[in-house]
Amino acid sequence: MQKGTIMKMEKEVKNEDLKIELRTLTKDDYLGLKASMIEAYSEWEGASYWGEEHITQLVSIFPEGQICILVNGAIAGCALSLIVDYDKFGDNHTYAQITGNYTFSTHDEDGDVLYGIDFFVHPDHRGMRIGRRLYDARKEICERHNLRAIIAGGRIPKYKDYADKLTPKAYLEKVKGKEIHDPTLSFQLANDFHVRKILKGYLPGDTQSLEYASLLEWNNIYYNEEAAHINSKKSIVRLGLVQWQMRPFENMESLCEQIEFFVDVISDYQSDFVLFPELFNAPLMTAYNHLSGAGAMREIANFTIPLRDKFMEYAISYNINIITGSMPYLENGVLQNVGYLCRRDGSYEMYRKIHLTPAEQSAWGMVGGDQIATYDTDCGKIGILICYDVEFPELPRLLAEQGMQILFVPFMTDTQNGYTRVRSCAQARAIENECYVAIAGSVGNLPKVHNMDIQYAQSAVFTPSDFSFPTNGIKAEATPNTETTLIADVDVDLLKELHNFGAVRNLKDRRLDIYKIINKSKK
């Protein structure tokens, strides 16, 4: 197949009264798309059409994957698609799962499969090979992105006429043998797709197909596996946790010496991440003991940006991704508890604590953040929540829906009961979100520093609880209340297996038909 850019491809067939144009969809096409879709699905009782917000979202996240054909300026057919990491879903998925419950959060530019989420041709233009043109365009996209396959769940709308005498498998064989013509399945088989399996309950409400679907696949013979994996994410990820000793430091330079020591040690073990605790830089408050706790916290907020720059320097020079724990951050008079993901490629992200404890609000006057997001790294997608945030299960669940594989939790607790709350909740988050959770805290004491006098911690890495993981759900844990480091390897591929084949599947088995959590922080 000849390759080219769909945006530039305007294949036109002109007769006296006919002009056919193939191009990518735009948000301005919505009204025409809606009208065409209503006509295309007119025989499907209960069929609905995409809302304008859905099309706008698709065009925004993957413009090249949304293609249409115009006949004399009117939309005659359309093909919508996403790129997904297919291992996250496997063959036993539903339409709602593959589309992220219609949010398209499953789109992954680093995925390996072009997944077709809709395809239709206006009935007035059938027989003009419009469907074939759309499929050929999809195949071009698949090849250009070096994706291994196109996969889609296809309706079998004629099955209801044969269900009393044929099983879905027998019906499939009859269609393949051309004994029965199914307008959808027959067309897809003619376009070099093969059926991987029959799905039950794929699209609730599809009464014509009796909610069955054929899971179709077209394999890209030009797929270059080696090229696809040059920058692929690692399977085994090594985590380094710092269990930090709270003690006075004379100045920021001596604090940085201790930071660099731990980064150096953990990077020597070829670790991919190093995690520091919450408010690890509190020793700088000793110089401001004459002030109130709130005043001292605002003073050390002046060190946060210089410390961030130091962490960025260490991330590059030691070739390690650094999660800086947290530090006070003052902006426009508002004090927040923030940290940074400093990637080893020189980029960084800021994250903010969302839920503040009563003490943080009353003693320091801190204000919570309002953004919930995952972060892409060279080792996969991660989430970061500061201490108290992990005790609110909605937050990690939203991150899990965005594909989080490892959750990092820098924490600070002064007593064992406070630590138990963080630990117990972190273990629960690992199980219910099918991810790894790494927690790191501080030990020791800071005499005469307001609200920071004693510390208790036992840093650890938690796993889901299934046969591929430790029986107790603990990958590794440090000695309690002792300054140390903890190094642990986690296998992110095991999470994919758990998601599809686990003894229980917490994410897949959610009843999204009766409840859901909404991330209102998205801009």
N, C-alpha and C positions, 0 to 999 in steps of 0.2 A: 504493500500500500504506500502511495506517495504521501509524504508528511508535509504539513504546513500549519499555519496558524489560523484557527477558525475565524478570528476577528478579521483577518484579511481575505478569507475565503468567501467569495461571493459567486457561487456557481449559478449561473443564470441560464434558464432555458426559455427562449423567446419564440412565441408564435405571434400571430397578429394580436391575440387577446390574452396572452399568458406570459407571466413573468414569475419565475421561482427563485427565491433568494434564501440561502442558508447563512445564518449568522448567530452570534451569541445574543442571548436575551438581555434586555435592559429593564430596569424598574418601570420605565415609561410604557413598556409593552403590556402592563398588567391587565388593563381592561380587555384588550384583544385576546390575551391568554385565557382570561376567565370565560369569555364568551365561547371560545373554541373548546375549552375543557368541558363546559356544561353540555355542549352538543355531543362531544365525543363519548361522554358517559351517560347519555340520556336513557339508555336501556338498562342501566344499573340502578335499581331501586335503592334509594337511600344514599347514593353517592354524593359527595360534597366536593368543593373545589378549594384550592389554596387561597388563603387570605393574602392581601397585598403585603402585609408585614412578613409573611413567609417568603414570598418572592424577593422582596427587598433584601432579606437576610441572606438568601442563597446567592443572589447576585453579588452581595458584598463579600462573603467569605470565599466563594469559589466561582468567579464570573465565567471562567472558561468552560466550566462543567454544565452550564445552563444554555442550551442551544435550541433554536427554533427555526422553522421554515415558514416563509411568507409566500403566499400565492397572490399575486397582484396587490401586494401591500398588506394583506390580512394574514394573521397567524393561522396556519393550516395544520401545524403539528409542533410538538415540543418534547424535549427529553431533558429531564432534570437529574443531577447526580451529585454524589459526594465522594471524597476519597476517605477510606476508612482503614484502620489497622484491623484486618479481618480476624486475626487471632483473638482479639478481645471479645468477639461475638460467637465465632464458630458457626456451624450449620444449624444449630437449634436456636434461632432467634425469631423475633417478631418484627413487624414493620415499625412498631413504636420504639422498640429497643434500638434498631439500626439507625433511626433518625433522632435518637435522644429525646423520645417523646415529642417529636415534631419541633424541637428546638434547633436541630442540626449541630448540636454540640459534639457529635461524634465525628465531624469532619476533621481529618488529621492529614496535614500536608506531607507528613512522613509515613503515611500509610502505604499499603501495598495493593489495594484493590479499588477500582472504580465501581462504586455501587450505584445502580440505577434506582432512583426513588420514584420516578414517574415517567410515563411515556404515553403519548396519545396522538392521534391523528383525527382531524375533523372529518366526519362522515362524508361530507361533500367532496373530499379530496382523496378518498381512498382509491387505490388502483393506479395512483400516479407515482408509485415507488417513493413516496415521501418518507415512509417508515424506514426503508432501506437506506436512504440518504442520512437520516438521523443516526441509525446504527453505525454506518460507516464513519460518521463524524465522531461518535463515541469511541470507536476503535482507534481513531487517530489520537484522541486525547489520551487514551490508555497507553499507546506506544510512546507518545511524546514524553509522558511523565514516567516512563519505565516502570509501569505497574504490571503485576503479573497476570491480572485477569480483570474482566468485567463480571460482576455478579449482580443478580437482581432476583427478587421474588415476583414471579409472574402469576397473574390470575389465570384460572381455567374456567372461563365463564359458561361454557357449554356443559360442564360436569353435572349440573343440576338435572339435566335432561336424561342422564344415564346412571345417576347415583343409585337407583333402585335395582340395577342389575350389574354394575361394575364398581369395583373398588377403585380408589384413586390410582393405584399402581396399574391396574388393568386398563383403566381409561388412558393413562399415559402411553402404554404399549400400543393401544389402538390408534392414538394420534400419531405416534412415531411411525406406525405401519400404514398411515394414510387411510385407515378404515374410517376414522372420524376426523372431521375438520374442526379444530378449535381456533377461532379467529386470533387469539393471542398466542397460545402455545405453538400452533402450526407455523405462525410467522417467525417466532423466535428460533425454532428448530431449523427453519430455512435460512436463517442468518448465522449459522455455524455455532449456535449455542447448544450445550448439552445439559441434561437435567442431573444435578447432583443428588437431589432427594425431593420427596414431597413433604411439605410443611403443613402442620395442622394448627389452626388458630392464628395464622399469620396476620390476617387483616380482618378483625372483627367487624361484622356487618356486611361482608361480601356474601350475600345470599346466593348469587349465581354460582360462585365457586364453592359454596358451603363452607367457607372460611379456609379452604385448602389453597395451597399455592405451590407452584413448581419452583424450586431453587435452581436458577439457571446460571451457567458459567460459560464464558468465552475466554479461552487462554491466549495470552499474548506470546506468540512464538518468538518475538524479538526481545523478550524480557531478558535483561542482563543482570543476573543475580549478584555477580561480583560488584558491578558498578552500583547496584542498589545498596550494597552493604558497606561501601567505603566509609560513609559517615553515619552508619546505623548506630542505634543506641546499644549500649552494652547490656548483656544479660546478667552478669555478676557485677554488682556494685559494692564497693568497699566504703563503709562508713566509719568515720573517726569522731568520737565524742569526747569532749573535754569536761571533766568533772573538776571545776575551777575552785581553787582555795581563795576565799575572801581574806584579805590581809591588807594593811595599809601600804600604799605606794607613794613615794615622795613626789612624783610628777607623772605626766603622761608618757614621757620617754621610758621610765622604768616599767610602766604598765605595758607599753608596746614590746619591751624586751621579753616579758613573760608571754604575751600573745604570740610573738614570733617563735618562741621556743616550742610552744605546742603545735603551731602550724608546721614547723620544721620536723618535729618528731613524727607527727601523723602522716605527713607527706612522704617521709622515708619509707613508710610501709605501703607506698603506692595507693594511698586512699584516694577516693574520688570526691569525698565531702569531709569537711570538718565542721562540727557544730559546737558553738559556744553557748553558755547559759544566758538566761534573762538577767539584765542589769548587772552583768559581770563587771562593769566599770564603776560600780558603786564605791569602791575604795577611794576614788577621787573626791568623794564627799568629805573625807576627813579634814581637808583644808578649809572646809566651810562649816565646821562644827558650831561656830558662833551664830550661825543662821538657823532659821527654822528648817524642818525637813523639806518643806516646799521650796524654800529659798535655796537650799543647798542643791536640790535636784535641778533647779533652773540654772544654777551656775555650771554644773557639770554637763548640761546640755550644750554648752559652748564647745565641748570637746568632741561631740558626735560626728560632725562632718570631717574634721581632721582624722578621727579614728576610722571612719569609713574609707577615706583615701588610703590610709595605711593598710587596711584589709584588702583593698583592690590591688595595691602593690604586692602584697604577700600572695594573693591568689594567682597572679601572673608569674611571679618569680618562683613559686613553689609548685606551680601547675596543679592547683587543687581548687575546687569550688568551696567557698567559705560561707557559712551561715553564721552571721555575726552575733547571734543571740539577740539581745535588745539593749537599747540605750535611750535615755530621755531625749526628746527632740522638741525644740521650741520654734514655733512658726506663727507669726502675727499674734504673739501673746498667748497662743494655745499650746499647752504642754501635752505631748503624746508619748507613748511607749512604742518605739519603732526598732526595726532591725533591717539588715540588708543581706540579700543574696549577691555575693560577689563572685561572678563566674570567672573561670580561669582564662576565658577569651578576652577579658577586660571589660565586659558589660556588667551591669548591676541592676537590681530591682530593690525598691523599698517595700517593706510590709509593715503594717501597723496592728497593734493589739486592739481588738474590737471590744471585748468585754473586760471591764476594769473591776477589780475587787473593791469592796467598800473602803479598804485602807488606802488604795491608790487614789481614790477620789477625795477622801477626807484629809489624808496626811499630805498629799502632794498636789492635789488639784488637777489631776490628769483627766484627759478627755479621750474617749474611744474613737477608733477609726471607723471607716464605713465601706471598705472595699474587701471583697472576697474573691480571690483569684489563685489559680495555679501558675507555676512557672516552668517553662521549658528549659532543660539542661541537656548536656551531652550524654547524660545517663538516664534520660527519661523525664517524665513530668512529675514535679514534686509540689507539695503544699507545705506551708509554714504557718503554724499557729502558736501564739505566745501564751504559755502557762494556762491561765484560767479559761482561755478560749477552747481548749480541748475538752472542757467539761460541758460544752454545749454541742450535742451530737449533730445539730443541723449543719454546723459549719463544715466539719469533715465530710458529711454526706454530699454537700454541694460541690466540694472539691473532688470527691470520688466521681461524681457525675461528669466532671470535666476531665477525667482520665488520670487523676493522681495515683501514683504507684508507691511513693514514699512520703510520709508525713513527718516533718521535723518539728519538735516541740521544745524550744528553750524554756526553762522554768526556773522559778525561785520560790522555795518554800522554807519557812523557818522551823516548822514542827513536823513530826512524823504523821500526824493526822492530815495536815495540809498536803504532804507528799503523797500519802495514800490516795487522796482524792485525785491528784494528777495521774498517778500511776494506774489506778483502777480504770479511770476514764480512757486513758491512752490505750490500755489493753482492749477495752471494749471497742474503741474506734478501729483498731486493727482487724478485729473479727467482723464487725458489721460492714466495713467498707472494703474488705478484702485487699488490704494494703499493709505495708510495713510502717511502723511508727517508732521513731527514735527520739528519746527524751534526754536532755542534759541539764544538770543543775549545779548549783554551787554549794560548797561546804565551808566550815570554819566560822569565823565571827569577825565583826567590826565594832570594837568597843567605842561607845560614845557617838556612833553614827545613828541618827534618829531613824527608827523603823527598819533598821538593817543590822541589828546587833548579832543575831544568830542565824545559822543556815543548816538545813538538813537535805541530803540528796542521795539517791542511788540511781545513777544514769543507766539506761537500758535500751535495748532494741526489741520490740515486740512484733510478733507475726500473727497471721490468722491461725486458727486452730483446726487443722485437718491433717490428713496422713502425710502430706509432703512437707510438713512443718513440725517443729518441736511439739511434743505432746502438751506441754504446759504453755505454749504460745510465747515462750521467751527465747529469743535467739542468743542474746548475751546480756549480762548485767555486771556493773562495776561493784567493787567493794563499797559498802555504805560509808558515807561521811569521811572519805579519804580522798585527797587530791590524787587524781590518776587520769589515764586515758582509757578508752574502750574502743577496740577495733573489731568490726564485724562485717562479714560478707552477706549480702542478700541477693537472691536470685529472682529477678523480676519476671522471668518467664514462668516461674511457678505460679505467679498470680494469674496469668492467662489460663493456665490449666485449671486452677481452682475456680475461676469465673465460669468455665464451661463444664467442668466435670467434677466439681467438689461434692462432698457428701451432702452439704447444703450450699445454696447459692444465694447469699443474702441480697446481692444487688439485683440479680435477675428475678428473684421471687417476690420483689416488692409489688404491692397491689396499687400500681399507678392508676388503675381505673377508679380508685376511691380516695386517693390522697396523693399529694405531691408537695415538694418544697420549692419555693421560688426564690431565686437570687435577685433581690431588688437593687443590689449594688452595681449591677451592670449598667454601663453608661450607653 
